[in-house]
Structures are given as C-alpha cells and as structure tokens.
C-alpha cells in the first residue's frame, strides 16, 4: 500500500514538474521607419525560427510595399538580445481572382520540414466581390505553390448580404505547424459571422481553431475544428477593454497550443492601450465542432485553457512602465545560454510612429 502510494506521489510530482511555464528573459526592438533594401520594416504579424534565422511576415497590404517576409539574424548572448535584417523575399505568383490580382492581408506564417512556408491571409470582405481568406504554400523564395482547402463555413458569400464566414479583418490570424509538419493549425481572430452573438463579448466570444493533417497524395486536409472561448472584456488598469481576439497560435504538440489573446483598452483622453495574455490550450479536452454549422445553441465542449502570462499584471516588475505593444507573432526560438529553450513574441507596429517592432524572449520550462 505504501509502495503504491509512493509511486502515485512520484507520478504526481512528475506531472507537475512538466507543466509549461514562462520566465521573461530579455527583449529588443526595431524603430518604426527602419528601411532595408528599399523596403520599410513593419507590420510583422507572423514568424518562425530556423537555424540562426528568424523569418517574419509583414502584413503590409501594399501601402509600403509588396507582400513580403524578412530574414533576421537573431543573437542571444547572456541577457543581450539583438535582431538585424539580412534578407527580404517577396510573395509572388498567386493566381488571380477572376480578372483581379489576388488581394493579400498576410498574417500567419508556418515552416515545413521541406523548407517551404505556409502563409495565411485574411482576405478582404470590403472588396467587390469579396476576397476570400486563404492559406497557401510558398517555396523559400516566396513563389506560390498551392492553396489549402478551407471549409465552406469559414468563407463569406462572394457578393450580397453576408450570412456566414469570417468577419472582415478578423480572419486567419493564427497559423502553426507541428515539428514534423504532419499537423497544421489555423485560427480565426474572433467568431465567425454565424457564430457571433451580440453582447456575448461580455462573456467571451467563441472562435474556431481549424486542424489539418498532411494526407498521402492529397496534401493538407481539414480534419477537425475546436471551439475556443476568449476571455470576457476586462475593466482595469485605468480603462475597459473594447475588443479582444486571438492574434496568434503556436503548436506545442499535436494536441496542445499556446494562444495569444490581444485586447484593446480605452484609457482616458481617448488613449488606446494593448492587453496581451498567453494561454496553454489543450485541444484534447474539447469536442470536434466541424459538423456544427452554428455554435449558438449547439452542444459542445470548448477546449481547456490555462493562463501562462499576462503582460499587464505579470511583467510589470520586469518591464517597468513600458507600453504593451501590439503583439501578433509567436515562435519557438533558439536555446538560451543556460540551456533552456526560448519562446519569442513579436509586435506589429502598424507602421505607426507611436508604436515599435518589439521582440520579447521568454525562457521555457516544462512540456
């Protein structure tokens, strides 16, 4: 009896020791307006790390240049973090939508073992006809290779009154693949049109996380969807949130993700502030809702989430009175000098002089 209890205690301790935890390690930034090879660095919304290169995708819709992604030299020495651009590649060769060139709003980036990249684009519901959201594959130089299939419920009507699909500019923000590339996850920023319930944001909107598997001869195919509930809008730190969405996801395994929730808080004198929270999400605790056309009134179990870090409440001592930036990108980074692995989180500066491109590094333990 004592022996069995001891084994249980050891197992319990082992499980607790494996819990994922994050510790602020260091950070660096790039000033808005910085130019590289006749382009303006900014709008970095998705990233992946490979070797010694951090690849970062710009969500520039054409105002400051063509759709592109940068290669940065990332170095971490002691507590020092440096980030310097060394290449820029342009996305090219996408098929036209009828007679119209493809309209891109690039947001998510994932790396495959072959070296190819996957890109998610939010599309444009304001264009006529509407530009559909898409997830597509490019080679390392940026040339289009193929689009991935997207379930019909995510697609708005091409013309006329919208009754379903992604909301405008609230589409596929999150994109991540497993280490072996066999599984891919994509997430929308907030509820699909048909899932949205007015006033529900006070309780927390439901969004969908889409899972793909790489099938022999067919490529990536959607196999499941999971319902994720955003936090309710929060009142605190000098003002109330007026919006909250999921701006990125990062695969931990084939059943677990880190989700980046980003909110916007309205402070006095009409000043806007960002709120950032990272969660560990267990998809295995949720039901597959791919067969559910509308979440309201349906019976399902949402995924389980556990808070990892809140930038406002947990990082005050580390970052002082630093403004919380508009963080939109997550990636696993290099090993740190002490041997721990790193998690990278990067902000989209919106090409605004009031914001910066900031890279924050966390030391990771567990999982």
C-alpha positions in Angstrom: 0.0 0.0 0.0 2.8 2.4 0.9 4.7 1.4 -2.2 1.7 2.1 -4.4 1.2 5.5 -2.8 4.8 6.3 -3.3 4.6 5.6 -7.0 1.4 7.8 -7.2 3.2 10.6 -5.5 6.2 10.3 -7.8 3.9 10.4 -10.8 2.0 13.4 -9.5 5.3 15.2 -8.9 6.5 14.3 -12.4 3.3 15.7 -14.0 3.5 18.9 -12.0 7.2 19.3 -13.0 6.3 19.0 -16.7 3.8 21.9 -16.6 4.7 24.6 -19.1 6.0 27.9 -17.5 7.5 31.1 -18.9 10.1 33.4 -17.5 10.8 36.8 -19.0 14.4 36.7 -20.4 15.1 39.8 -22.5 14.0 41.9 -25.3 15.0 44.2 -28.2 13.2 46.4 -30.7 13.3 47.9 -34.2 12.4 51.6 -34.6 9.5 52.3 -36.9 10.6 53.7 -40.2 13.7 51.4 -40.4 14.4 50.6 -44.0 16.1 47.6 -45.5 16.8 47.0 -49.2 14.4 49.7 -50.3 11.6 48.4 -48.1 10.2 49.6 -44.8 10.3 47.0 -42.0 7.0 46.8 -40.2 3.7 45.1 -39.8 5.4 41.9 -38.6 2.5 39.5 -37.8 3.8 36.0 -38.1 7.3 34.4 -37.6 9.2 31.2 -37.5 12.8 30.4 -36.4 15.1 28.1 -38.3 18.8 27.6 -37.7 20.0 31.1 -36.9 17.4 32.9 -38.9 14.1 34.4 -37.7 11.7 34.7 -40.6 9.0 37.3 -40.1 6.0 38.1 -42.3 4.8 41.6 -43.0 1.0 42.2 -43.2 1.6 45.2 -45.5 -1.4 45.4 -47.8 0.6 47.4 -50.4 0.8 50.8 -48.7 4.5 50.4 -48.0 5.4 47.7 -50.5 4.6 44.3 -51.9 3.7 41.3 -49.7 7.0 40.1 -48.2 8.8 38.4 -45.4 12.2 39.2 -43.8 15.1 37.1 -42.6 16.6 38.4 -39.4 19.8 37.5 -37.7 18.8 36.7 -34.1 21.5 36.6 -31.5 21.1 35.9 -27.7 24.2 36.3 -25.6 23.9 36.5 -21.8 20.9 38.7 -21.3 21.5 40.6 -24.6 19.1 40.1 -27.5 19.9 41.5 -31.0 17.8 41.4 -34.2 19.2 42.6 -37.5 17.7 42.2 -41.0 19.7 40.2 -43.6 17.2 39.4 -46.3 13.8 40.2 -47.8 11.7 38.0 -50.0 8.5 38.8 -51.9 5.4 36.6 -52.3 4.7 36.1 -55.9 2.7 34.0 -58.4 -0.7 33.8 -56.7 -3.5 33.0 -59.1 -5.9 35.8 -59.9 -9.4 36.1 -58.6 -11.2 36.2 -61.9 -9.6 39.1 -63.6 -8.4 40.7 -60.4 -4.9 40.2 -58.9 -5.0 38.5 -55.5 -5.6 40.8 -52.5 -3.5 39.7 -49.6 -3.6 40.6 -45.9 -0.8 38.2 -44.7 -1.0 37.4 -41.0 0.2 33.9 -40.2 3.5 32.0 -41.1 4.4 28.4 -40.6 7.6 26.4 -41.6 7.5 22.9 -43.1 10.4 20.4 -42.8 10.9 20.7 -46.6 11.8 24.4 -46.1 8.5 25.5 -47.7 6.4 28.1 -45.8 2.7 28.3 -45.2 1.0 31.7 -45.2 -2.5 32.7 -44.0 -4.3 35.7 -45.4 -7.4 37.4 -44.0 -8.8 38.4 -47.4 -11.0 41.4 -47.7 -14.7 41.4 -47.1 -15.0 45.1 -48.2 -13.9 44.3 -51.8 -16.4 43.6 -54.5 -16.6 40.6 -55.0 -15.2 39.7 -51.5 -11.7 38.4 -51.4 -11.7 35.1 -49.7 -9.4 34.2 -46.7 -6.8 31.7 -47.7 -4.0 29.5 -46.5 -1.3 28.8 -49.1 2.1 27.2 -49.6 5.2 29.1 -50.9 8.7 28.0 -51.6 11.6 29.5 -49.5 11.9 32.3 -52.1 8.2 33.3 -51.8 6.8 31.7 -55.0 3.2 30.4 -54.7 2.9 26.6 -54.9 -0.7 25.7 -53.8 -3.7 26.7 -51.7 -5.0 24.6 -48.9 -8.7 23.7 -48.8 -10.8 25.8 -46.4 -14.2 24.5 -45.1 -17.1 26.4 -46.6 -18.4 27.7 -43.2 -15.3 29.9 -43.0 -15.9 31.5 -46.4 -18.3 34.5 -46.8 -20.6 34.8 -49.7 -18.8 36.3 -52.7 -21.4 39.0 -53.2 -24.6 40.3 -51.5 -25.5 40.3 -47.8 -23.1 38.3 -45.6 -24.6 35.5 -43.5 -21.6 33.3 -42.9 -17.9 33.1 -42.8 -15.1 35.2 -41.3 -15.7 38.7 -40.2 -13.8 41.4 -42.0 -10.2 41.8 -40.8 -10.9 39.2 -38.1 -9.9 36.1 -40.1 -7.0 33.7 -40.1 -4.6 35.5 -37.7 -3.1 32.3 -36.2 -1.1 29.6 -38.1 1.3 27.0 -36.8 2.6 23.5 -37.7 3.9 20.6 -35.6 7.6 20.0 -35.6 7.3 17.1 -38.1 4.9 19.1 -40.3 2.2 16.4 -40.2 -0.3 18.6 -38.4 -1.2 22.2 -39.1 -3.4 24.6 -37.0 -5.1 27.8 -38.1 -7.3 30.0 -36.1 -9.6 33.0 -36.7 -9.3 36.1 -34.6 -12.8 36.0 -33.3 -16.2 34.5 -34.0 -17.4 33.5 -37.5 -20.3 35.6 -38.7 -22.8 32.8 -37.9 -21.3 32.1 -34.5 -21.3 35.7 -33.3 -23.9 36.6 -30.7 -24.4 40.3 -29.9 -23.3 41.2 -26.4 -21.5 37.8 -26.0 -18.1 39.5 -25.8 -19.0 40.5 -22.2 -18.8 36.7 -21.5 -16.2 35.9 -24.1 -16.7 35.2 -27.9 -16.3 31.7 -29.3 -13.8 31.3 -32.1 -12.8 28.2 -34.1 -9.4 26.6 -34.3 -9.0 24.5 -37.5 -6.8 21.4 -37.6 -5.2 20.0 -40.8 -3.4 16.7 -41.4 -1.0 16.0 -44.2 -2.6 13.2 -46.2 -0.7 11.0 -48.7 -1.1 12.3 -52.2 -3.7 14.9 -51.1 -1.6 17.2 -49.0 -3.1 19.1 -46.1 -6.8 18.4 -45.4 -9.0 19.9 -42.7 -9.9 17.1 -40.2 -11.3 18.8 -37.1 -12.4 22.1 -35.6 -12.3 23.2 -31.9 -14.2 25.9 -30.1 -12.1 28.3 -28.1 -13.6 30.9 -25.8 -11.9 34.3 -25.5 -11.7 36.0 -22.1 -14.5 38.4 -21.3 -13.8 42.1 -21.9 -11.9 43.3 -18.8 -12.2 46.5 -16.8 -9.0 47.6 -15.1 -5.5 49.2 -15.4 -7.2 52.5 -16.0 -9.7 51.6 -18.6 -12.1 49.0 -20.0 -11.3 46.7 -23.0 -13.4 47.4 -26.0 -12.1 44.4 -28.1 -10.4 41.1 -27.6 -9.3 38.5 -30.1 -6.7 35.7 -30.7 -3.9 37.1 -32.8 -1.6 34.1 -32.9 -1.3 30.4 -32.0 1.8 28.2 -31.6 1.9 24.4 -31.7 3.3 22.7 -28.5 2.3 19.3 -29.7 -0.4 17.7 -31.9 -2.9 18.4 -29.1 -1.7 21.5 -27.3 -1.2 25.1 -28.4 -0.2 28.4 -27.0 -2.8 31.0 -27.8 -2.0 34.8 -27.8 -5.0 36.8 -26.8 -4.8 40.5 -27.6 -7.2 43.2 -26.4 -7.6 46.9 -26.8 -8.2 49.0 -23.7 -9.7 52.6 -23.9 -8.0 54.9 -21.4 -8.9 58.5 -20.5 -8.3 61.2 -23.1 -9.1 58.6 -25.8 -5.8 56.8 -25.4 -5.6 53.2 -26.7 -3.6 50.5 -24.8 -3.0 46.9 -25.7 -3.6 43.9 -23.4 -1.7 40.7 -24.0 -2.2 37.3 -22.4 -0.7 33.9 -23.3 -2.6 30.7 -22.7 -1.7 27.0 -22.9 -4.6 25.2 -24.6 -5.5 21.5 -24.5 -7.5 20.6 -27.6 -7.9 17.0 -26.3 -10.3 18.4 -23.7 -12.6 19.9 -26.4 -15.0 18.3 -28.9 -14.7 18.4 -32.6 -17.2 21.0 -33.9 -16.5 20.7 -37.6 -20.0 19.2 -38.0 -21.6 22.2 -36.2 -22.7 24.9 -38.6 -23.6 27.4 -35.8 -22.2 27.3 -32.3 -25.1 29.2 -30.6 -27.5 26.7 -29.1 -25.3 23.7 -30.0 -24.0 21.1 -27.5 -20.2 21.0 -27.4 -17.3 21.3 -25.0 -14.8 24.1 -25.6 -11.1 23.5 -25.3 -9.4 23.9 -21.9 -7.0 26.8 -21.4 -4.5 27.8 -18.6 -3.0 31.2 -18.3 0.8 31.4 -18.8 1.5 35.1 -18.5 -0.4 38.4 -18.6 1.8 41.3 -19.8 -0.1 43.9 -17.6 -0.2 42.1 -14.3 2.8 39.6 -14.5 5.5 41.6 -16.2 5.3 45.0 -14.5 8.5 44.4 -12.4 10.4 43.1 -15.4 9.4 45.8 -17.9 8.6 48.7 -15.7 6.3 51.3 -17.2 7.0 50.1 -20.8 3.9 50.4 -23.0 2.5 47.0 -24.0 2.9 46.7 -27.8 0.5 45.2 -30.4 1.9 41.7 -30.2 0.8 39.4 -33.1 3.5 36.7 -33.6 4.8 33.7 -31.7 7.6 31.3 -32.4 9.9 28.8 -30.7 13.4 30.3 -30.6 17.0 29.1 -30.1 18.3 27.6 -26.9 19.3 30.1 -24.3 22.8 30.4 -22.8 21.6 28.4 -19.8 20.3 25.6 -21.9 16.6 26.3 -21.7 14.6 26.7 -24.9 13.1 30.1 -25.8 9.7 31.4 -26.8 9.6 34.5 -29.0 6.8 37.0 -29.2 6.9 39.9 -31.7 4.7 43.0 -32.1 3.2 44.5 -35.2 3.9 48.3 -35.2 1.1 49.0 -37.7 3.7 51.2 -39.5 2.9 53.8 -36.8 5.4 56.2 -35.3 3.6 55.8 -32.0 4.5 52.0 -32.0 7.6 49.9 -32.3 8.5 46.4 -33.6 9.4 44.7 -30.3 10.8 41.2 -29.8 10.4 39.7 -26.3 12.1 36.5 -25.3 10.9 34.1 -22.7 12.7 31.1 -21.1 10.6 28.0 -21.3 10.4 25.1 -18.9 8.1 22.1 -19.0 6.0 20.3 -21.6 
